[in-house]
């Protein structure tokens, strides 16, 4: 195996470059890479964009213009770990542009890719050894679309 590890391939229907540019505009330390085009051998007319390599915060991706045969589902998502409510608000709003809100901090973006925008403190709270505290936070989280750290903290701190 290469020392570079894994590259996540995302299958698009002609939107790979648009999606890569969109994601690179959202995440710091991100960049576009090599773009390949189809040849006379196919699978589409020669000269069309086939793949777009891009990197988001050190994670490598390739967008493939594979056609309409496959689409994304929330069964696979990318988790964006956020250290503050400001980060939660930023990533949630940006990834939601043209997409759809789901529950518990999840959004499906305009390309159909699912993202979980999660404050890192949530993981600590739901992992608390006190099952009542963890349950209160979980219940609060389940009632939210965008996660609210202050509301999660109030549920965590509430007397049982």
JOPE-V20243 format. One record per helix or strand. SS is the DSSP state (a for helix, b for strand). FROM is the first residue (numbers start at 1). TO is the last residue. If there is no record, write none. Layout:
# JOPE-V20243
SS;FROM;TO  SS;FROM;TO
This chain:
# JOPE-V20243
b;8;12  a;16;26  b;30;37  b;39;39  b;42;42  b;49;56  b;59;65  b;77;82  a;85;96  b;100;101  b;106;108  b;114;119  a;120;126  a;131;142  a;149;157
